[in-house]
Amino acid sequence: MQVHDKAARADGPPLLVDYWAAWCGPCRMMAPEFAKAAETLRHKARFAKIDTEQFASLSQRLQIRGIPLLILYANGQEVGRLSGARPANDIADFVRQHL
């Protein structure tokens, strides 16, 4: 997926991507927490969501085995993964660790 790869390589703030699917209960449960973390860090990081069902080839390439999964990209590289549904504070702390 070219847009995903371009955004991950872009200069500027780190990019945190939430890999999720509509059928996933924990993914839906975490969605408002992800939004809260995005608001908290709006000037320090970029946030995006990718539907793993819609972009199955990307999920396969990234070796995503379970969702929800957060992957943080900085300076064009993957710098960390955080799996499972998490509260906003955990998500924000994860990003801050890599700033």
C-alpha positions in Angstrom: 0.0 0.0 0.0 1.8 3.0 -1.3 0.1 5.6 0.9 0.9 3.6 4.1 4.6 3.3 3.1 4.9 7.0 2.1 3.3 8.1 5.4 5.6 5.8 7.4 8.7 7.2 5.6 7.6 10.8 5.8 9.7 13.3 7.7 8.1 15.0 10.7 6.4 13.6 13.7 6.3 9.9 14.3 3.3 8.0 12.9 1.3 5.6 15.1 -0.9 3.2 13.1 -3.8 1.2 14.6 -4.2 -2.0 12.7 -7.8 -3.2 13.3 -10.9 -4.9 11.8 -14.6 -4.1 12.1 -15.4 -7.6 13.4 -12.8 -7.3 16.2 -14.5 -6.5 19.6 -11.3 -5.3 21.3 -10.5 -3.2 18.3 -13.8 -1.4 18.6 -13.4 -1.1 22.3 -10.0 0.6 21.9 -11.1 3.0 19.2 -12.1 5.8 21.6 -9.0 5.3 23.6 -6.9 5.6 20.4 -8.7 8.9 19.6 -8.0 10.2 23.1 -4.3 9.5 22.8 -4.3 11.1 19.3 -5.8 14.3 20.9 -3.3 14.3 23.7 -0.3 14.0 21.4 -1.8 15.9 18.4 1.3 18.1 18.1 3.9 15.4 18.8 2.8 12.5 16.6 0.5 11.5 13.7 -2.2 8.9 14.1 -3.8 6.6 11.5 -6.0 3.5 11.3 -5.7 0.7 8.8 -8.4 -1.9 8.3 -6.6 -5.3 8.1 -9.5 -6.9 6.2 -9.4 -4.2 3.6 -5.6 -4.2 3.2 -4.8 -7.9 3.8 -1.7 -7.9 1.7 -0.2 -5.1 3.9 -1.1 -7.0 7.0 0.6 -10.0 5.6 3.7 -8.1 4.6 4.0 -6.6 8.1 3.5 -10.0 9.6 0.5 -8.9 11.7 -0.7 -12.0 13.6 -3.2 -10.4 16.0 -5.2 -7.3 16.4 -5.6 -4.7 17.6 -1.9 -3.9 17.0 -0.2 -0.5 17.2 3.0 0.1 15.2 5.0 3.2 15.7 7.1 4.5 12.8 9.8 7.2 13.1 12.3 8.4 10.5 11.0 5.9 8.1 11.5 2.9 10.4 9.3 0.8 12.6 10.4 1.6 16.1 7.9 -0.4 18.2 4.8 -2.5 18.4 2.1 -2.6 21.1 -0.5 -5.4 20.9 -3.9 -5.7 22.5 -6.5 -3.2 23.5 -5.0 -0.4 25.6 -6.2 2.6 27.4 -5.3 6.1 26.1 -2.6 6.6 28.8 -0.8 3.4 27.7 -0.9 4.4 24.1 0.4 7.9 24.8 3.2 6.5 27.1 4.2 4.1 24.3 4.6 7.0 21.8 6.4 9.2 24.3 9.0 6.4 25.0 10.1 6.7 21.4 10.0 10.5 21.0 
